[in-house]
Structures are given as structure tokens and as C-alpha cells.
């Protein structure tokens, strides 16, 4: 592979991990749009070069075009759904023990809602790796029937509704739910 393609893949991987772990939820759409535009321009440029060189088309040109188009598709398709779902599974495995510690601290009363509205949102102290994206917040919900701690994967825009999936995980009696 050429150095340009290796650099492109490396930059794309850095963007995907930065987008997943660090970027605030209100910046994500703008960074996504920028990356999509850049990859679309690079893909178009590769297509034009391939058409001009169609008689002497080399494997290197086809490889450059294929990789650029695949990266564009992976980025454009459903707002990074494929890369984010892979990172999410890896993240859950890596951060399981840390999330278990958070659940224990909630049980012991060390972690409580610390927002002004007392709506169950608890801001966690920053530590790496981040265990709840979009601000390192968790949502603690308890009533007579249900105890749940919800970790965000991606926060919504301002007042937009957020959904979460119940992955069936339980830690110390708490139902663990992950916001999507």
C-alpha cells in the first residue's frame, strides 16, 4: 500500500476513536460532515484518475479508490453505525470492571445525582478510559421496582429524545442500560 493510504486509514481511525470517546455531542455532526466531504472529494478524485487511466489502470489505483470509497461508506452509513458498534463492544469489554466499580460506588452512596435539577444525572470524575461518553455522565434511576444505571454511548442534541437499549447486563442487582 502507498503511504498516502496508510496515512488516510490512520487519520480515519483516529477520527473514529476521537468521535466515539471525546467529542462533545454537539460537535459530532459537524466533524462527521467535514470527514464525509473530505472522503467524498478524495473518492471523486480517485474515480476521475481511474477513468483517465482506464487503459493503464494499475492495481494501486484500484486499491486507493476501493479503500477511499469503503472509508466514505463506513463514515457516511448511518452516522458511523458500523465502526461505533464495533468500538462499543470492545469498549464494554474493556470498561466492564470500571463500570462495576461505579455500580458499587452508587450502591454505597458515594455517587449520587449531582446536577442542579436532581434528575438522576451524575457527573463522574474524569479518568481514562471514559466509561460514559458525551460528558462522562451516568443516569442513576431507582424506584420501588427498578434500579438502573445508564451509561451513554452518544448524547443527543439539546432536547432531542434519546433511546437506550437494554443489553441484559446486570451488575450487583442494577440493570445496566446503554444509551444509543
Secondary structure, DSSP 8 states (H G I E B T S, - for coil): --HHHHHHHHHHHHHHHHHHHTS-HHHHHHHHHHHHHHHHHHHHHHHHHHHHTGGG--HHHHHHHHHHHHHHHHHHTTTTHHHHHHHHHHHHHHHHHHHHHHHHHHHHTSS---STT-SSEEE----SS-SSTTTSEEEEEE-SS-EEEEEESS--STT----EEEEEEEETTEEEEEE-
